[in-house]
Amino acid sequence: MSDPVAPDGPLYRSVVRPSTPLVVVGAVVAGVGVLTGLLVAAMGGASVVLGAVVLVALVLLGWLVARGPVRVTVTRDAVRIGYPFASRTIRISDVTDVGAGDHVDGAGYGWGVRWEGRGKWAYRVGGPMATLVHRGGRLGVSVTDPHAFVEAVVDARQDIA
């Protein structure tokens, strides 16, 4: 939400963390990573390096699933979407429409950054969604309050003449 003390501050800010089922899935993936890495490393020789790589990769994937938040900030100039390893900025002047709910019409549900067809992307970790239509396509994002997100984007768009 906007801060009345800071006129140049964000119009909207949201941090959505993965829901409990995703935390459990992330922990399972990390656990499988540890077991697989140790089993491969136990083979000896060059497998030790491969085991270490598998261990690190799956533990990082597990952490990303379990803890990776979607951060959304709306300012007068841009909408910034942050997700570990995949942040994105859309200029307000490129925004053509915005709506509460998921209007990306992708291939289903899931978590993380998803390509859902030509020009369509989603940053999902569960919870309410909002859709931002821009010159390059559509972007679905998990937000804490979709209606406040829409109001902030509409407010920022009013400054463009």
C-alpha positions, 0 to 999 in steps of 0.5 A: 500500500502507499505510504502517505509520508513518502510521496515518491514511495511505492503505490503497492508492495506485496510479498507472497511466500509459498503456501504450506504444501509447497514448503512440504514439497520443497523439503521433500525435494531437498531431502531427495537431493541429499539422499541422491547426492550421498548415494552417487558420491558413495560410488567413489571416483568421479561420482563424488563430484557428480554426487556433490553437484546433484546434492547442491542442485536439488537442495537449491531447488527444494529451497526455491520451492519452499521459500522463494517468495514473489515480490511485487512493487508498483511505483509511478514508473514501473511494476517490478516482479521479483522471484529468485533468479527471475526478476522482471520490470514492466514500465507503466507506459507499457501496461495496457490492462490490469485485472484481479484474478488469473487471466493468463489462460496457461496450461494449468496450475503450479509454482514458480516462474512459468511460461504459459504460451506466447508472451504469457508468463506467471509468477506463482506461489499460491494465493490470490492472483492478478494479471497485468497485460502489457505490450509484450504479453500477459503476466500473472502474479501472486499478490496479497491483495489483487484489488489493491494491486489493480488500484495502484496500477490504475493510479500509476497509469493516470499519470500518463497522458 
